[in-house]
Amino acid sequence: MRLKKLSAAFLFLALAFSALKAQENAILTSISSQKENARLELSNKLVAGEINLKKMTVSETEKAKSPVLAAVLSGVVPGAGQFYGKSFVKSAIFFGIEAGLWIVNVVFVKKGDDQTTFYENYAKTNWDIHKYAQWLVDQSFTGSSGINPNNPDLNALRLSINNCESQNFSHTLPPDGDQQYYEVIGKYQNYTAGWKEAVGITKSNYEFTKLNQVDYYMTERQRANSYYNVGTYSLIAVMANHIVSAIDAVLTVNSRNEKLNLKGSVSFEPVYSYRQDRTIVTPFAHLSLNF
């Protein structure tokens, strides 16, 4: 009788333990299922757009450059507009051309000035107004009677010579030091008689007389003019460089505004963390550059 009671007690305990174990498993299964359902529900909501965090995006496009400002910058300093438009190679090219042209201008204008001083000094040393006046008198040109070759007043002497020249030649002697003064004494045949090398020149042969001294003088004068011409051409090129650079700056900026598309974005996506056993909304950054 006592044995039967003990057996019944053990059987009851075993059944009770099995029932508790089954209930525990059911509870754990329910909790796990609820977690999974919550994760799936959140994912579904994100996908369906009910809680569409993916659409929380921030985008920024680089601000467009101003073609007008680019043109003004390059119009003032060639290459500045290209630098503003971030075309650094072209900026360096235009600026380099500008610097080179100004260097050429300064160098050749200086060479022209030096050469001008040289040929003017040569003329002062080798051409003599008194000798020329004496030749006019000696050859009895019309109006030469009013000339005093030894007159120390050079301006008065020149005026008396001009009176004679106006009756015999196409040009008259300009004031000493004028640009035309240095031109005519080497260009027109009647002034050949005033050069130091002039010997045996008469009224009948002066038009055909050639002096090496005059040829040398005119060559040196032309050399000065050639230097000045290079300086002038460099200034023309400077202006052209400003214009071309301004036009190119507009094209460069317009092209960059059309082609450059720099964007950045931040999106938020669900990521399941096995370590934390839950779904975490995680930010993702995206960058794209198109040009």
Residue pairs with C-beta under 8 A, 6 or more apart in sequence:
35 277
35 278
38 279
39 272
39 278
39 279
42 51
42 270
42 279
43 270
43 279
44 50
45 51
46 52
46 53
46 54
46 269
46 270
49 55
53 267
53 268
53 269
53 270
53 281
54 267
54 268
54 269
56 266
56 267
56 268
57 265
57 266
57 267
58 264
58 265
58 266
59 263
59 264
59 265
60 262
60 263
60 264
61 261
61 262
61 263
62 260
62 262
64 257
65 84
65 85
65 253
65 256
65 257
66 253
67 249
67 250
67 253
67 254
67 257
68 250
69 81
69 84
70 81
70 82
70 84
70 85
70 249
70 250
70 252
70 253
71 81
71 246
71 247
71 249
71 250
72 81
72 246
73 80
73 81
73 83
73 84
73 249
74 80
74 81
74 82
74 94
74 242
74 245
74 246
74 248
74 249
75 81
75 242
75 243
75 245
75 246
76 242
77 95
77 98
78 94
78 95
78 97
78 98
78 241
78 242
78 244
78 245
78 246
79 90
79 91
79 92
79 93
79 94
79 95
79 96
79 98
79 245
80 91
80 95
80 249
81 245
81 246
81 248
81 249
81 250
81 252
81 253
82 88
82 90
82 91
82 94
82 245
82 248
82 249
82 252
83 91
84 249
84 253
85 249
85 252
85 253
85 256
86 256
87 252
87 256
90 248
90 252
94 241
94 244
94 245
94 248
97 241
98 238
98 241
98 242
98 245
101 234
101 235
101 237
101 238
101 241
102 234
102 238
104 230
104 231
104 234
105 231
105 234
105 235
105 238
108 227
108 228
108 230
108 231
108 234
109 227
109 228
109 231
111 227
112 224
112 225
112 227
112 228
112 231
115 220
115 223
115 224
115 227
116 224
118 220
118 224
119 182
119 217
119 220
119 221
119 223
119 224
120 182
122 217
122 220
123 182
123 185
123 186
123 217
126 195
126 196
126 197
126 213
126 217
127 185
127 191
127 194
127 195
127 196
128 194
128 196
129 154
129 157
129 158
129 161
129 173
129 176
129 194
130 149
130 150
130 157
131 193
131 194
131 198
132 161
132 173
132 191
132 193
132 194
133 147
133 148
133 149
133 151
133 157
133 160
133 161
134 149
135 193
135 194
135 198
135 201
136 144
136 147
136 161
136 164
136 193
137 144
137 145
137 147
137 149
139 202
139 203
140 203
141 164
141 167
141 168
141 203
142 164
142 167
142 168
143 163
143 164
143 166
143 167
143 168
144 164
146 160
146 163
146 164
147 157
147 160
147 161
147 164
148 157
148 160
149 157
151 157
151 160
154 176
155 175
158 173
158 175
158 176
161 172
161 173
162 172
162 173
165 171
165 172
165 173
165 190
166 172
168 190
169 188
169 190
170 188
171 184
171 188
173 181
173 184
173 185
173 191
174 180
174 181
174 184
175 181
182 221
183 221
184 191
185 191
185 194
186 214
186 217
186 218
186 221
187 218
189 206
189 207
189 208
189 209
190 206
192 198
192 201
192 206
192 209
192 211
192 214
193 201
193 206
195 211
195 213
195 214
196 213
197 211
197 212
197 213
198 209
198 211
201 209
256 291
259 290
259 291
260 290
260 291
261 288
261 289
261 290
261 291
262 288
262 289
262 290
263 287
263 288
263 289
264 285
264 286
264 287
264 288
265 285
265 286
265 287
266 283
266 284
266 285
266 286
267 283
267 284
267 286
268 281
268 282
268 283
268 284
269 281
269 282
269 284
270 279
270 280
270 281
270 282
271 279
271 280
271 281
271 282
272 278
272 279
272 280
273 279
273 280
